[in-house]
Amino acid sequence: MLLTPIHRRPFTPGPDFGLDQTPRKMKVRVVFTSIEGTIAALTAAAAYANALSAEIIIHVLHVVGFRYALERPPVGPAYFEKLCLAAIDEVDLDPSAITLDICYCRSQLSCLRTQLKPHSLVILGTEARWWPRRERVLASSLKELGHDVALVYATADSAKSHALSVVQRMLS
């Protein structure tokens, strides 16, 4: 599993810049929303990744309140790494084939604007409710930006049992 550092280094082109000989794989991006939603999104992402020969990237975009500095968030990256590993294990995916990107930000949408390339395939998991949840608002905002967004709904019964299993894995 690859863990992207919180502080990104500035890009400096090397001597081989522009001479990329390796074919680039398509990326299926999962935005961590909740345990239930992320498990549903990872299940769908695995199907997409198998069909498209793509790699999966999980974006954990933790919104930090203004009372905290982005460099000193109240929840450390180790917590999110452990949570995502438990969710990946719940879906029976290979953790070494998934990239984990943990970012601390003030707004999820502005963070995704900087991280996503045009026309990215993004999967968001949510619960089926009659009122608009933040995941649906984020999905429609990403669609307006030109990305291909799949909104996956977690079923109530199985989602709760999966979430309990993830929490138990984290505690052990």
C-alpha positions in Angstrom: 0.0 0.0 0.0 1.3 3.4 -0.9 0.8 6.3 1.5 1.1 9.7 0.0 2.7 12.1 2.5 0.6 14.9 3.8 3.2 17.5 2.8 3.8 17.1 -1.0 7.2 18.1 -2.3 7.3 20.5 -5.2 7.6 18.9 -8.6 11.1 19.2 -10.2 11.4 17.7 -13.7 14.2 15.2 -14.2 16.3 14.5 -17.3 13.8 12.0 -18.6 10.8 14.3 -18.1 8.4 13.8 -21.0 9.9 10.5 -22.1 7.5 8.3 -20.2 7.8 4.9 -21.9 5.4 3.0 -19.5 1.8 2.8 -20.4 -0.4 4.6 -17.9 -3.1 2.6 -16.2 -6.5 4.1 -15.7 -7.4 5.1 -12.2 -10.6 4.5 -10.3 -10.8 7.0 -7.5 -12.8 6.2 -4.3 -13.6 9.1 -2.0 -13.8 8.0 1.6 -17.2 9.1 2.9 -18.2 6.8 5.7 -17.4 3.2 6.6 -20.6 2.0 5.0 -20.4 4.2 1.9 -16.7 3.4 1.4 -17.2 -0.3 1.6 -20.0 0.0 -1.1 -17.7 2.2 -3.2 -14.8 -0.2 -2.9 -16.9 -3.1 -4.0 -18.0 -1.1 -7.1 -14.5 0.1 -7.7 -13.2 -3.5 -7.6 -15.6 -4.4 -10.4 -14.6 -1.3 -12.4 -10.9 -2.0 -11.8 -11.2 -5.6 -13.0 -13.2 -4.7 -16.1 -10.9 -1.7 -17.1 -7.6 -3.1 -15.8 -7.3 0.0 -13.6 -5.8 0.7 -10.3 -7.8 1.9 -7.2 -6.9 5.1 -5.3 -8.7 5.9 -2.0 -8.9 9.6 -1.3 -9.4 10.4 2.4 -10.2 14.1 2.5 -10.4 15.0 6.2 -11.9 18.4 6.7 -10.1 20.2 9.5 -11.8 23.0 11.3 -10.3 26.5 11.3 -9.3 26.2 15.0 -6.7 23.7 14.0 -3.7 24.2 11.7 -3.7 21.9 8.6 -0.2 20.8 9.7 -1.5 19.7 13.1 -4.9 18.0 12.6 -6.8 16.5 15.5 -6.8 13.1 13.9 -3.5 11.7 12.6 -3.0 9.8 9.3 -2.3 6.5 11.1 -6.0 6.4 12.1 -7.2 6.8 8.6 -4.6 4.3 7.3 -5.8 1.7 9.8 -9.5 2.4 9.0 -8.9 2.1 5.2 -6.9 -1.1 5.7 -9.8 -2.6 7.7 -12.3 -1.5 5.0 -10.1 -3.0 2.2 -9.8 -6.2 4.2 -13.6 -6.3 4.6 -14.0 -6.2 0.8 -11.3 -8.8 0.3 -9.1 -6.7 -1.9 -5.3 -6.8 -2.1 -4.0 -3.8 0.0 -0.8 -3.7 -2.0 -2.7 -2.9 -5.2 -4.5 0.1 -3.7 -3.0 3.6 -3.2 -4.1 5.5 -0.2 -4.1 9.3 -0.4 -4.7 11.1 2.9 -5.2 14.9 2.7 -6.2 17.4 5.3 -8.1 20.3 3.9 -10.7 23.0 4.6 -13.0 21.9 1.8 -13.3 18.5 0.1 -14.3 19.9 -3.2 -11.4 22.3 -3.4 -9.0 19.5 -2.5 -10.5 17.3 -5.2 -10.2 20.1 -7.7 -6.4 20.1 -7.3 -6.0 16.3 -7.1 -8.2 15.0 -10.0 -7.2 15.2 -13.6 -9.9 16.1 -16.1 -12.6 13.4 -16.7 -11.5 11.3 -13.7 -13.6 8.3 -12.7 -14.8 8.9 -9.1 -16.9 6.6 -7.0 -18.7 7.9 -4.0 -20.6 5.7 -1.5 -23.7 6.9 0.4 -26.7 5.7 2.2 -30.1 5.9 0.5 -32.1 8.7 2.1 -34.8 11.0 0.8 -32.9 14.2 1.8 -29.8 15.2 -0.1 -26.7 14.0 1.8 -23.3 15.7 1.4 -22.1 12.8 -0.8 -24.8 13.6 -3.4 -23.9 17.3 -3.3 -20.3 16.5 -3.7 -21.1 14.1 -6.6 -23.2 16.7 -8.4 -20.4 19.3 -7.9 -17.8 16.9 -9.4 -20.1 16.2 -12.4 -20.3 19.9 -13.0 -16.5 20.0 -13.1 -16.6 17.4 -15.9 -15.7 14.2 -13.9 -17.4 10.8 -14.4 -19.0 10.1 -11.0 -20.7 7.0 -9.9 -22.8 7.3 -6.7 -23.2 3.9 -5.0 -25.8 3.3 -2.4 -25.1 1.1 0.6 -27.9 -1.2 1.6 -28.9 -0.6 5.2 -28.7 -4.1 6.7 -25.4 -5.3 5.1 -23.8 -1.9 5.5 -24.2 -1.9 9.3 -22.8 -5.4 9.6 -19.8 -4.5 7.5 -19.2 -1.3 9.5 -19.3 -3.3 12.7 -16.8 -5.7 11.3 -14.5 -2.9 10.2 -14.6 -1.4 13.7 -13.8 -4.7 15.3 -10.9 -5.2 12.9 -9.6 -1.7 13.9 -9.8 -2.5 17.6 -8.0 -5.8 17.3 
